[in-house]
């Protein structure tokens, strides 16, 4: 009887651990950030990818899901920035004027705090979108 309890406890613990790991992996590969966090990235010597989705209705464009999918597959972290959500959460009626160099519908590569390249996602779709994003983040 005691062995059954120990075994079921181990199984439940293992299942919870696996669920926690999968959520952590997704959270690590794709994270929405605020204007303040963009400022910090640009003031640092970090290398990051920033996806800008300037949607005023908080309904992600289809390329957002594709970038998220590729980021998870390639185990690369991508920061999602929406100028209409300057705090990273709440939707505002107008886009922030901060970071006007970050255009919507683009994936940016940041090296040593500087934007070094970008990929316009609005002109891509399907397999081409997936291939271009994969190539860009490799």
N, C-alpha and C positions, 0 to 999 in steps of 0.2 A: 504494500500500500504506500509506504513511504517512498519507494523507488518511483512509483507512478507520479507522485507529487513532484519529486525532483525532476523527473524527465519532462513533465508538462511545464514546469517552471522554466526549464532550459529552453524548451521549444518556444514558449511565449517570449522569453528574453531575446532569443535569436531572431524571431520574427520582428520584434520591435526595433532591434538593432539594424536589421536590413532595411526596414522602412525609413528609419532615421538617416541611414547612409544614403539612400536614394534621394531623399529630399535635400540633404546637404550637398550632394553632387550637383543637382539641378540649381540650387541656390548659388553655388560657387561658379557655375558657368554663365549665368545670366542674372544681372541685378540692375534694378532701376535706380538711378542716382539723381541727385539734386544739383542745382547751380553751384551750391557751396562745395559739393564733392567734385564737380568739374574743375572749379578753381583750385582745389587741393591737388588734383591730378596734374594740372598744368604747372603748378608750382613745385612739383616733385620731379624726381629723375626716373619715374616709373615708365614702363612700357605697357600700354593698354590698348584695347579696342573699344571704341565708343560708337554705338549705333544711335543715330538721331532719328526719332520718329515724331515729327511735329504734327500730331493729330489733335485738333481742338475738341474732339468728342471722346477722347480716351478709348477709342476703338482701334486697336493696333492694325496697321496695314499687314497684308499677307506676307510681306518680306520679313517682318519681325519674327513670325513663327519659323520661317526657314533659317534665319540667322541663329535663332535659339537652338534649333535642331542640330545645325552644323556645329555650333559651339559645344554642345553637349557631346556630340560624337567625337569631336577633335580634342575634347577636354581643355578648351580655351575659355577664359573668362571674357565676357563682353559686357560692357556697361551700357545700359539703355538710358538715353536722355531725351525727354520730351520738353521743349521750351514752354509748352502750355501747362506743364506740371513742374514749375521751378523748384518746389520743395521735394519733388520725387513722388508725391502722393496726390495732393489736391489739384483738381483741374481749375485753371483760371481762364477768364474770358478772353484774355489776349496773351500772345506769346511774349516772353521776356525779351528784353533788348540785350541782355547779357549773352555773350558768346555768339554774336551774330555771324561769326565765321563758320559756325556749325550749321550746315544746311540740312533740312529734313530729307529723309529718304536716302541717307548716306551712311556708310560704315567707314569710320576713320581709324587710322593707326596712329597712336601716340607713342613717340620714342623720346625718352629723356625729357618728358614734359612738353614736347613740341609735336604739332600735327605734321606728319611726314607724307601721308598719302590718304586717298579716299576712294571709295567705290560707290558709284551712283547705282542704287538698287532699284530705282523707279523705272529704269529702262530694261530690267531683266525679269525673267519669269521661268518657272518650271525647272528643268534640269540645268539650263544655263545659269540661273540664279544660284542653284546649289553649287555648281562647279566653280563659279566665280568667287563666291563667298569662301569656299574651301581653299581655293588657291590664295586668296587674299590673306587669310589668317594663318596659313602655313609658314 
